[in-house]
C-alpha cells in the first residue's frame, strides 16, 4: 500500500492519472497536456504501469494509456474529496 501511495504522491504522476480520467490517451497527448517531455512522460507512465495504476495498449507506433480500472479513479477522487473538505 505504501508503494501505491508513493506512486500517486509524485505531482507529475498524479497529473498524468488525472489526465486519464477523461479516457485513453497516447504519450504525445499526455506530454502536450502536462507540458512535460515525451521521454519524461514515458518514464512516469512506466512507473504507474508497474504499480498497476495504468494499463497500456499498442496501436502501430503509438502506445495508449488508460487508468487500470475504476479503483484508481476512486482512489484519486477520494483523495481530492478529502483535501477539499
N, C-alpha and C positions, 0 to 999 in steps of 0.2 A: 504494500500500500504506500509506503514511503517513496518508493521509486515512481509509482504512478503520479503522486502529487509533485514529486520533484520535476518530472517531465512537464507538468502543467504550470509549474512555478516560473518557468522562463518566459519573459514577456514576448519574445518573438514566437515561441511555440504556442503560447496562448492566443496571440493574434491570428496565427495560422488556423488553429482549431476553430476560432470564432468565424473566420472567413469561410470555413467549410460548412457552417450552419445552413447556408443557402444552397448547398449542393456540391456535387463533384466539380473539381477544378484541376487544370493542368498546372505544372510547376511554374510555367511562364505567367499564367494568370495570377497565381498567388504572389509571385515576385513583384509583379506590377502593382497589385493591390496593397502590398505591405511595404513597398519601396525598399526591398531587400534584394540583394543579388540572387540570381538563379542558383548559383553554387551554394550560397548560404541557406536558401530555402530548401534545397535538396538535402543538405546536411541535417537541417532541423526536422524535416519530414521523415528522414531515415530513423532518427531517434524516436519520433512519435509512432512510427510503424513498428519498431521493435517493442515498444511499450504497449502495442495493440490499441492505440488510440485512433489511428487512421489505418485505412487499407488502400492499396494501390491496384491500378489496372492499366495495362499497357495497350495502347492503340497505335500501331505503327511506331513512329519515333517518339511519341509523346506518352508520358505516364500521367495518369489522372489519379487524384487522391480524393477520398471522401472520409467522413467520420466512420469509425469502425462499426458503431451501432448506436442506438438511441441512449445507451447508458452514458456514453461520452457527452452527448448533448445535455443530458440531465445533470451530470456532474458539474459541468461548466455553468449551466443555468442556475443551479442551486448555489454555487459559489458567488455568482453575480447577485443573486437574490439576497444572500446573506450580507454582503458588504453594502448593499443599498438600504438595508433596514436600519 
